[in-house]
């Protein structure tokens, strides 16, 4: 199965990168006002490039190096030291495993873009994303996926945290970081304008949906029935959540929107991610059905009750979805309650503290928010000297 496994993970790696470029870029780009669409594309693509380099330099080693402390993997594999085309990781070349995990390290900080669009400085985006990936994402990946202290045999005993493809490692960390940075930034000056291009949102969401098959089914790291099941339950959850979102939207507001349908699909995908290797089709139907309602309620709570301008609802959709899916693993008996809840608490606290420290340190050297004049002009022109649309729209 070495050849088949390698072929599948090659495809899965491309699919996960496709989620960020162009999927997430278009999804977020369509949700902002036309004067900021290029800035969102710029931020997303820049993060993809920077994370690639940092993953090579140190990120992969921190996450998947042979560290003995259980807290980080060390730097013995920095710059892929000791890894060549013949080095194996299970049934696939380790260089391929490096590449597959690199796409996760790309999309996780890219998800945070949705929280701060339309008002953040470009330099801060790059500095924050790089430090955050190395200091938050990579250590957490080691704790759960790299044999660290939250995995099997760690502090929770024989059965450690169950997170198949990133409900904790990706979605909880990115979402909590989003909440922190949105709180520090403060709200946009003008939140009244609707998304400029719902059609672009739908296209981006559809690309994310397709790419998510690589994200979840690829995490099996094999071309087998487990990968096939992960693919199918991923699709079922997304489809179900898209419909329950618009059904709930119709009940509450009287209309069912394309934006709601697309957002509901993303909520279903985020929710099934941690459980996709542990549940079957019926459980996926339940997870997706509930996700479309609770994530929509979370959007209302964050925007109207807590009043944090998490612009594109990263915490409500990805965070609540990922946390919900992680808990459902225990509900369906595929994981231990203590390990699931304990992992969420530990990773959540770590993410909040370290993210806050990173922001506060960077604020000493960099301006986090653009000027009111630049925000009114739009970041496309003010920060990058470009425009894609008529700025009056």
Secondary structure, DSSP 4 states (H G I P E B T S, - for coil): -HHHHHHHHHHHHHHHHHIIIIIIHHHHHHHS-GGGHHHHHHHHHHHHHHHHHHIIIIIHHHHHS--SSSS---STTGGGTT--TT-EETTEEHHHHHHHHHHHHHHHHHHHHHHHTTTB-HHHHHHHHHHHIIIIIHHHHHHHHSS-TTSTTBTTBSS----SSSIIIIIIHHHHHHHHHHHHH---S---SPPS-HHHHHHHHHHHHHHHHHHHHGGG-SSSHHHHHHHHHHHHHHHHHHHHHHHHHHHHHS---HHHHHHHHHHHHHHHHTTTTT--HHHHHHHHHHHHHHHHHHHHIIIIII----TT-HIIIIIHHHHHHHHHHHHTTSS-HHHHHHHHHHHHHHHHHHHHHHHHHHHHHS--B--HHHHHH-HHHHHHS--SS-TT-
